[in-house]
Amino acid sequence: MENSYLFDWLSFTVPVRNFNDLTVRSVRSFLKELGLDFNFDTREKGAYGYTNSLSYANAINVLYNDLESLVTNSEDRLKQALDMGIHVEMTGQGCRYFEGLENNDWIEFFNLLRSLGAKFKRLDIALDDYNKMIKFSTVKEKIRSGEVVSLSRKRDVIETKITQKEEFNNKGDSKGLTVYFGTRASNIYIRFYDKKKEQEGKGIKVDVSSWQRYEIVLRNEKATDFIERFCEGETFDTLYLGVLSGAIRFIDKGTDSNKARWETSPFWIEFLRGAEAIKLK
């Protein structure tokens, strides 16, 4: 199989003007206007402080506040409920469902959301690697040796939390290694993992010899900046590799006391294909 870039999660909030926009009928109509023409189920409760929700296959979840569900006479609470708008979460599978629609152009979709004043909360971008472009054994050794750096906008080395996790089944077989760069709370968070073993651990047969995923989680301003650049014509692969290049760099040990001046590892240069580092807002 050919390696491929993909959107693997998208969440955003769209503002509304009044509670007439927040009836279940209005929300369903709004979703169709967005092009999310799916048969959404009504859920009994909401989440994240929202009173109500709709869901399609638990892959596209829509949260909103219904006036009838708000047991309050507080004007402040009513205003807060209205200000929360309509929140949409699309998981990786939800993104695949969107791509299965007839009108499935991501740029058109993003531009529509931007025209509605949507606030982008999270965007996951990923590269599925079926050719082992990166050897996890090399990554582990580089981390062990301290030969990986993250640079600030001023090209200063900054501390980035790096963690590794490997799970095993009851037979002692590895379910795959995951390497994390950053923390879940940060606006950029990177994880490399063995997608093939992850799927097989769920009992899903995978007809490929190797499948590794390199995922970048972008939040808030960084998600927005990526989407704006993408809509303005920058290609997915250039953006993805540029963001990754700007976030972490594997290096070969040198004599300089400043790691930022150590040479970039050849395997990382080859993987990035000359992409210039991009520092998202």
Secondary structure, 3 states (H helix, E strand, C coil): CCCEEEEEEEEEEECCCCHHHHCHHHHHHHHHHCCCCCCCEEECCCCCCCCEEEEECCCEEEEECCHHHCCCCCHHHHHHHHHCCEEEEECHHHHHHHHCCCCCCHHHHHHHHHHCCCEEEEEEEEEEECCCCCCHHHHHHHHHCCCEEEECCCCCEECCCEEEEEEECCCCCEEEEEEEECCCCCCEEEEEEEHHHHHHHCCCCCCCCCCEEEEEEEECHHHHHHHHHHHCCCCHHHHHHHHHHHHCEEECCCCCCCHHHCCECHHHHHHHCCCCCCCCC
